[in-house]
Amino acid sequence: MTWHRAELIDQADAFFSSAGSAVMKLTPLAAADACEIASERGALVVRVEGGIWHAPGFEARVDCIWDGEDPPLADSQVRENNREAANFIRSESASHSAFVLTVCSNPR
């Protein structure tokens, strides 16, 4: 799948088909879904950064940053970490319209 840096992505699968690029801006639903899917793909969400989408353009907000656990982690810890990341996104989605994810592909 191709995407443009000035595009808001609304599907979690697009994040993974682009190798989980940390420059992709995701809608709240796509970002939360990507966090849930990350566990199935053996990836750890290490940071979530929220902001406001200005179509086009992303305004990063320092009041919306979540840091996950540092690897190495057991599979159960990866799942819990990623679930917490998804919950953070859901809790911030009323005031933040776009999210950037940073993932680690080998957290063990």
C-alpha positions in Angstrom: 0.0 0.0 0.0 1.3 3.5 -0.8 0.6 6.5 1.4 1.7 10.1 1.6 3.2 11.8 4.6 0.4 14.4 4.5 -2.3 11.7 4.7 -4.4 10.6 7.7 -4.6 6.8 7.6 -7.9 5.2 8.7 -7.0 1.5 8.6 -4.7 -0.4 11.0 -3.6 -2.8 8.3 -2.0 0.0 6.4 0.3 0.7 9.3 1.7 -2.9 9.2 1.8 -3.2 5.4 4.1 -0.1 5.5 6.4 -1.8 8.0 4.9 0.2 10.9 6.3 3.5 9.9 6.5 6.0 12.7 5.8 8.9 10.4 2.3 7.7 9.6 -0.6 9.6 11.2 -3.5 7.3 12.1 -7.1 8.1 13.1 -7.9 7.2 16.7 -9.7 4.0 15.7 -6.9 2.9 13.3 -4.3 3.6 16.0 -6.1 1.7 18.7 -6.7 -1.2 16.3 -3.1 -1.2 15.3 -2.1 -1.5 19.0 -4.3 -4.5 19.4 -3.0 -6.1 16.2 0.6 -5.4 17.1 0.6 -8.2 19.7 -0.6 -10.8 17.1 2.3 -9.6 14.8 4.9 -9.9 17.6 5.4 -6.2 18.0 5.5 -4.0 21.1 4.1 -0.5 21.1 6.8 1.6 22.8 5.3 5.1 22.3 2.1 6.8 21.3 2.0 10.4 20.4 -1.3 12.2 19.9 -2.1 15.4 18.1 -4.5 17.3 16.0 -5.0 16.6 12.3 -5.3 19.8 10.2 -5.9 18.2 6.7 -3.2 18.1 5.8 -0.8 18.5 8.6 -0.2 17.1 12.0 0.1 19.3 15.2 1.9 17.2 17.7 0.8 17.8 21.3 3.1 17.4 24.3 0.1 16.7 26.5 -0.6 13.5 24.7 2.4 11.1 25.0 2.3 7.6 26.3 5.4 5.6 26.8 5.3 1.8 27.0 7.5 -0.8 28.7 11.0 -1.3 27.6 11.9 -4.7 26.0 12.7 -7.5 26.6 9.2 -8.6 27.7 7.3 -11.9 27.9 4.4 -12.4 25.5 1.8 -11.7 28.2 3.5 -8.4 29.0 3.6 -7.4 25.4 -0.2 -8.0 25.1 -0.9 -6.0 28.3 1.4 -3.2 27.2 -0.3 -2.9 23.8 -3.8 -3.1 25.4 -2.8 -0.2 27.6 -1.6 1.8 24.5 -4.9 1.2 22.8 -6.8 2.3 25.9 -4.7 5.4 26.1 -5.6 6.3 22.6 -9.3 5.7 23.2 -9.2 7.9 26.3 -7.6 10.7 24.4 -9.6 10.5 21.2 -12.1 13.1 22.2 -9.5 15.8 22.1 -6.9 14.4 19.7 -7.7 13.4 16.2 -4.5 11.7 15.0 -1.9 9.5 16.5 1.7 8.3 15.7 2.9 4.9 16.9 6.4 3.7 17.5 6.8 0.0 17.7 9.5 -2.5 18.3 9.3 -5.6 16.1 11.2 -8.0 18.3 10.4 -7.2 22.0 11.6 -10.6 23.4 
